[in-house]
């Protein structure tokens, strides 16, 4: 059985999203994947090649003003070189984001990632969790406490640094990493059987 390769292409303005990227990495590695963390605002030619060779790419960005950060948008635009050659066709994709507000229009950022993945012909991996913290017996410590389905959403108070990223959001990001790695393994097995 081959080891899936998962790359996490992310931007983090103040360190909060980096905490989530590391959690996605830990979850994917725990599920047996080889994982690469790639800061999109510092990307090198060698890292572009790592993305091209990956089975799955997980996109991550803070949500600023209702969408992904400017640095992530620059990266997304630069992926057009991959689009012309179908370099990412049939890879898996997933995403995560953080903002200061409970909603903060994070869904728009996740949808931006989904559209980017769709333009590349990638297959989107959703969070695969029911929403947490939505009944009187639930807790803010539940997985998926913010109730996102398309990816991992996190909320961190704007007056806190990276240490303030909610532990349940970190655990949700780890879950996403495990799910992406497991899905990549399943896809690889399916391709081998054909």
N, C-alpha and C positions, 0 to 999 in steps of 0.2 A: 504494500500500500504506500502510495507516495505521500510525502509531507506537503500539505498545502502552504503556499506562500501568500501572506497577507501583508499589504502595505497600507499604512495609515498616513494619508496626505492631509496635513492640517495646518492651520494658522492659529496662533494664540497671542492675543494682544497684551494680556496682563497675567498670563500663567494659568488661568482657570481652565481654558480649553486644553492646555497641555496636560493637566491632571487627568482629564477625561481620555485624551489620546493614550496616555500611559495605562489607564485602566482597560481600554479596548485592547491594547497590546498584551497586557497581562492575561486577559480572558482568552484571547486567541492563542497565545503561547501555552496556556494551561490546557487548551484543547488540542495541542500537538502541532500547531502551525509554526512555521518560520515567519517572523514578523519584522518589518522594517518601519521605523518612525521617520517620516519625512516632513520637515518644516517647509511649507510651500514658498515662504518668502526668502528662503536661503537655498532653494533647490539647485542641485548640480546636474551636469550631464549624466553622471553615473547614477544619480537617483532617478532621473527620468527613465533610464534603462531598467532600474529595479521595478519601477511602476509597470513598464512594458512587459516584464517577465513575471509579474505577480498573477496569481489566480484570482485575487480579490483586492479591491482598493476601497478603503473606508475613508470617506471625506469628513473633515471636521473643521468647524469654524465657530467663533463667537457670532452671535446675532447682534449686529449693529444697525440701528435704524431700520429694523424690519427685514434684514437680509444678511447674507454672509459678509464678512469683512471685505474691504477693498483689496487687501492682499490676496484673499482667496479668489476674488473675482478676477484678478490679474492672472493667477494660476489657471483658472478655468478657461480664460481666453487663450492662454498659451497652449492648452491641450488640443487646440484645433489642428496642430501639426500631427497629433495622434489620430484625430478624426479622419484626416485625409487618407491615411494609410490603413484604417481599421485596426490600429494597434491594440485597442481595448475592446474590440468586438467580442462578445460572449464571455467577458470577465464578469465576476460578481462585483456588486457595489453596495455600500451601505453608508450611513451618515450619523453624525451626532453634533449637537450644538449646545451652547450655554448662553444665558442672558441674565440680567439682573432682575427681571420681572418674572412672575410665574408663567405668564404667557409670553410676553415680549415679542410676539410674532415669530417665535421659533419655528412654527410649522412652515412659514414661508421659506426659511433657510433650508429646511429638510426637503421641501418641494423643489427648491433650486438645485439641490444635489441630485434629486431624482431626475429632473429634466436633463441635467448635465450627463448623468449616467445613460438616460434614454437616448440622447443624441449620439452617444458612443456605441449604442447597441449592447449595453451592459444589462445584466439581470439584477434587479434590486432585491436585497435581503432586508425584510422588515424586522422589527424588534421581536415579534412573536410572543408578546406578553399581554395579558389583560391589564387594564389600568389598576393601579393601586390607589390607596388613600381616597376612596370614593364612597365610603360608608361610615356610619357612626362607630363601627368596630375596627375600621382600618387605621393605619398610622402613616405619618409622614415618612416613616422609615421603610415603607413598602418599596419593593422594586417597582419601577415605572410609576412613581408617586405623582408625576405630572400628567400621566395619561396619554402619552404619545404612542402611536402605532407604527409610523413610518420609520422611526429611528430613535436614538436616545436623546432625550431632552433633559437639560439640567438648568438649575437656577441657583445663582450665588448672589448674595447681597452685595451691592455695589461698594460698600464700605469695608469689604473683607478681601483679603488676598487669596491666593491659591489654596491656603489651608482651610478656607471657608467653604470649599466645594462640598455640598451635602453628601454624606456617606452613602445614602440610598441612590444618589445619582451616579456616584462612582461604581457602586455595585451593578447598576443598570447598564453602565458602559461596559463593564466586564462581561455581563451577560451578552451584550451585542457582539463583543469580540469572540466569545465562545460560539455563538450562533453562526457567525460568518465563517469561522474555521470549520465547523461541522458541515455547513452547507457546501463549502469548497471541497471538502473530502467526498461528500456525496456526489457532487457534480463530476469530480475527477473519476470516481468509480464508474459512473454512468458512461463517461466518454470511453473509458477503457473497455467497457463491455460491448461497445458498439462495433 
